[in-house]
Amino acid sequence: MRRALLAMGTVLALAACTEKPQTLDSGGKQDTASFQGTGMPFVAPGWKPGDKISWEQQLKTRAQNGQNDYVKVN
């Protein structure tokens, strides 16, 4: 009886240590272009979902202002 309880306790303890399966399914569509948008209302000001030119302009602006350390003045 005692061995059975110990075995069940060990099995339960090891079952709690398992990892969830990781899949590529994130719930979103994978086959659309980035400039098409996500369908969410939260977008950068000045960008319209579906407009490739404004998407490219937003990327250039973000790269220039946010990631270029030569432009930043301390």
Distance bins in CASP14 RR format, pairs under 12 A and 6 or more apart:
PFRMAT RR
TARGET T0000
AUTHOR 0000-0000-0000
RMODE 2
METHOD distances of the structure
MODEL  1
1 7 0 0 0 0 0 1 0 0 0 0 0
1 8 0 0 0 0 0 1 0 0 0 0 0
2 8 0 0 0 0 0 1 0 0 0 0 0
2 9 0 0 0 0 0 1 0 0 0 0 0
3 9 0 0 0 0 0 1 0 0 0 0 0
3 10 0 0 0 0 0 1 0 0 0 0 0
4 10 0 0 0 0 0 1 0 0 0 0 0
4 11 0 0 0 0 0 1 0 0 0 0 0
5 11 0 0 0 0 0 1 0 0 0 0 0
5 12 0 0 0 0 0 1 0 0 0 0 0
6 12 0 0 0 0 0 1 0 0 0 0 0
6 13 0 0 0 0 0 1 0 0 0 0 0
7 13 0 0 0 0 0 1 0 0 0 0 0
7 14 0 0 0 0 0 1 0 0 0 0 0
8 14 0 0 0 0 0 1 0 0 0 0 0
8 15 0 0 0 0 0 1 0 0 0 0 0
9 15 0 0 0 0 1 0 0 0 0 0 0
9 16 0 0 0 0 0 1 0 0 0 0 0
10 16 0 0 0 0 0 1 0 0 0 0 0
10 17 0 0 0 0 0 1 0 0 0 0 0
11 17 0 0 0 0 0 1 0 0 0 0 0
11 18 0 0 0 0 0 1 0 0 0 0 0
12 18 0 0 0 0 0 1 0 0 0 0 0
24 30 0 0 0 0 1 0 0 0 0 0 0
26 38 0 0 0 0 0 1 0 0 0 0 0
27 38 0 0 0 0 0 1 0 0 0 0 0
28 36 0 0 0 0 0 1 0 0 0 0 0
28 37 0 0 0 0 0 1 0 0 0 0 0
28 38 0 0 0 0 1 0 0 0 0 0 0
28 39 0 0 0 0 1 0 0 0 0 0 0
28 40 0 0 0 0 0 1 0 0 0 0 0
29 36 0 0 0 0 1 0 0 0 0 0 0
29 37 0 0 0 0 0 1 0 0 0 0 0
29 38 0 0 0 0 1 0 0 0 0 0 0
29 39 0 0 0 0 1 0 0 0 0 0 0
30 36 0 0 0 0 0 1 0 0 0 0 0
32 38 0 0 0 0 1 0 0 0 0 0 0
32 39 0 0 0 0 0 1 0 0 0 0 0
32 49 0 0 0 0 0 1 0 0 0 0 0
32 50 0 0 0 0 1 0 0 0 0 0 0
33 49 0 0 0 0 0 1 0 0 0 0 0
33 50 0 0 0 0 1 0 0 0 0 0 0
33 51 0 0 0 0 0 1 0 0 0 0 0
33 52 1 0 0 1 0 0 0 0 0 0 0
33 55 0 0 0 0 1 0 0 0 0 0 0
33 56 0 0 0 0 0 1 0 0 0 0 0
34 47 0 0 0 0 0 1 0 0 0 0 0
34 49 0 0 0 0 0 1 0 0 0 0 0
34 50 0 0 0 0 1 0 0 0 0 0 0
34 51 0 0 0 0 0 1 0 0 0 0 0
34 52 0 0 0 0 1 0 0 0 0 0 0
34 55 1 0 0 1 0 0 0 0 0 0 0
34 56 0 0 0 0 0 1 0 0 0 0 0
34 58 0 0 0 0 0 1 0 0 0 0 0
34 59 0 0 0 0 1 0 0 0 0 0 0
35 43 0 0 0 0 0 1 0 0 0 0 0
35 44 0 0 0 0 0 1 0 0 0 0 0
35 47 0 0 0 0 1 0 0 0 0 0 0
35 48 0 0 0 0 1 0 0 0 0 0 0
35 49 1 0 0 1 0 0 0 0 0 0 0
35 50 1 0 1 0 0 0 0 0 0 0 0
35 51 1 0 0 1 0 0 0 0 0 0 0
35 52 1 0 1 0 0 0 0 0 0 0 0
35 53 0 0 0 0 1 0 0 0 0 0 0
35 54 0 0 0 0 1 0 0 0 0 0 0
35 55 1 1 0 0 0 0 0 0 0 0 0
35 56 1 0 0 1 0 0 0 0 0 0 0
35 57 0 0 0 0 0 1 0 0 0 0 0
35 58 0 0 0 0 1 0 0 0 0 0 0
35 59 0 0 0 0 1 0 0 0 0 0 0
36 43 0 0 0 0 0 1 0 0 0 0 0
36 47 0 0 0 0 0 1 0 0 0 0 0
36 48 0 0 0 0 0 1 0 0 0 0 0
36 49 1 0 0 1 0 0 0 0 0 0 0
36 50 1 0 1 0 0 0 0 0 0 0 0
36 51 0 0 0 0 1 0 0 0 0 0 0
36 52 0 0 0 0 1 0 0 0 0 0 0
36 55 0 0 0 0 1 0 0 0 0 0 0
37 43 1 0 0 1 0 0 0 0 0 0 0
37 44 0 0 0 0 0 1 0 0 0 0 0
37 47 0 0 0 0 1 0 0 0 0 0 0
37 48 0 0 0 0 1 0 0 0 0 0 0
37 49 1 0 1 0 0 0 0 0 0 0 0
37 50 1 0 0 1 0 0 0 0 0 0 0
37 51 0 0 0 0 1 0 0 0 0 0 0
37 52 0 0 0 0 0 1 0 0 0 0 0
37 54 0 0 0 0 0 1 0 0 0 0 0
37 55 0 0 0 0 1 0 0 0 0 0 0
37 58 0 0 0 0 0 1 0 0 0 0 0
38 47 0 0 0 0 0 1 0 0 0 0 0
38 49 1 0 0 1 0 0 0 0 0 0 0
38 50 0 0 0 0 0 1 0 0 0 0 0
39 49 1 0 0 1 0 0 0 0 0 0 0
39 50 0 0 0 0 0 1 0 0 0 0 0
40 49 0 0 0 0 1 0 0 0 0 0 0
41 49 0 0 0 0 1 0 0 0 0 0 0
42 49 0 0 0 0 0 1 0 0 0 0 0
43 49 1 0 0 1 0 0 0 0 0 0 0
43 50 0 0 0 0 0 1 0 0 0 0 0
43 51 0 0 0 0 0 1 0 0 0 0 0
43 54 0 0 0 0 0 1 0 0 0 0 0
43 55 0 0 0 0 0 1 0 0 0 0 0
43 58 0 0 0 0 1 0 0 0 0 0 0
44 51 0 0 0 0 0 1 0 0 0 0 0
44 54 0 0 0 0 1 0 0 0 0 0 0
44 55 0 0 0 0 1 0 0 0 0 0 0
44 57 0 0 0 0 0 1 0 0 0 0 0
44 58 1 0 1 0 0 0 0 0 0 0 0
44 59 0 0 0 0 0 1 0 0 0 0 0
44 61 0 0 0 0 1 0 0 0 0 0 0
44 62 0 0 0 0 1 0 0 0 0 0 0
44 65 0 0 0 0 0 1 0 0 0 0 0
45 54 0 0 0 0 0 1 0 0 0 0 0
45 58 0 0 0 0 1 0 0 0 0 0 0
45 61 0 0 0 0 0 1 0 0 0 0 0
46 53 0 0 0 0 0 1 0 0 0 0 0
46 54 1 0 0 1 0 0 0 0 0 0 0
46 55 0 0 0 0 0 1 0 0 0 0 0
46 57 0 0 0 0 1 0 0 0 0 0 0
46 58 1 0 0 1 0 0 0 0 0 0 0
46 61 0 0 0 0 1 0 0 0 0 0 0
47 53 0 0 0 0 0 1 0 0 0 0 0
47 54 1 0 1 0 0 0 0 0 0 0 0
47 55 1 0 0 1 0 0 0 0 0 0 0
47 56 0 0 0 0 0 1 0 0 0 0 0
47 57 0 0 0 0 1 0 0 0 0 0 0
47 58 1 0 1 0 0 0 0 0 0 0 0
47 59 0 0 0 0 1 0 0 0 0 0 0
47 60 0 0 0 0 0 1 0 0 0 0 0
47 61 0 0 0 0 1 0 0 0 0 0 0
47 62 0 0 0 0 0 1 0 0 0 0 0
48 54 1 0 1 0 0 0 0 0 0 0 0
48 55 0 0 0 0 1 0 0 0 0 0 0
48 57 0 0 0 0 0 1 0 0 0 0 0
48 58 0 0 0 0 0 1 0 0 0 0 0
49 55 0 0 0 0 1 0 0 0 0 0 0
49 58 0 0 0 0 0 1 0 0 0 0 0
50 56 0 0 0 0 0 1 0 0 0 0 0
50 58 0 0 0 0 0 1 0 0 0 0 0
51 57 0 0 0 0 1 0 0 0 0 0 0
51 58 0 0 0 0 1 0 0 0 0 0 0
52 58 0 0 0 0 0 1 0 0 0 0 0
52 59 0 0 0 0 0 1 0 0 0 0 0
53 59 0 0 0 0 0 1 0 0 0 0 0
53 60 0 0 0 0 0 1 0 0 0 0 0
54 60 0 0 0 0 0 1 0 0 0 0 0
54 61 0 0 0 0 0 1 0 0 0 0 0
55 61 0 0 0 0 0 1 0 0 0 0 0
55 62 0 0 0 0 0 1 0 0 0 0 0
56 62 0 0 0 0 0 1 0 0 0 0 0
56 63 0 0 0 0 0 1 0 0 0 0 0
57 63 0 0 0 0 0 1 0 0 0 0 0
57 64 0 0 0 0 0 1 0 0 0 0 0
58 64 0 0 0 0 0 1 0 0 0 0 0
58 65 0 0 0 0 0 1 0 0 0 0 0
58 66 0 0 0 0 0 1 0 0 0 0 0
59 65 0 0 0 0 0 1 0 0 0 0 0
59 66 0 0 0 0 0 1 0 0 0 0 0
59 67 0 0 0 0 0 1 0 0 0 0 0
60 66 0 0 0 0 0 1 0 0 0 0 0
60 67 0 0 0 0 0 1 0 0 0 0 0
60 68 0 0 0 0 0 1 0 0 0 0 0
61 67 0 0 0 0 0 1 0 0 0 0 0
61 68 0 0 0 0 0 1 0 0 0 0 0
61 71 0 0 0 0 0 1 0 0 0 0 0
62 68 0 0 0 0 1 0 0 0 0 0 0
63 69 0 0 0 0 0 1 0 0 0 0 0
63 71 0 0 0 0 0 1 0 0 0 0 0
64 70 0 0 0 0 1 0 0 0 0 0 0
64 71 1 0 0 1 0 0 0 0 0 0 0
64 72 0 0 0 0 0 1 0 0 0 0 0
65 71 1 0 0 1 0 0 0 0 0 0 0
65 72 0 0 0 0 1 0 0 0 0 0 0
66 72 1 0 0 1 0 0 0 0 0 0 0
END
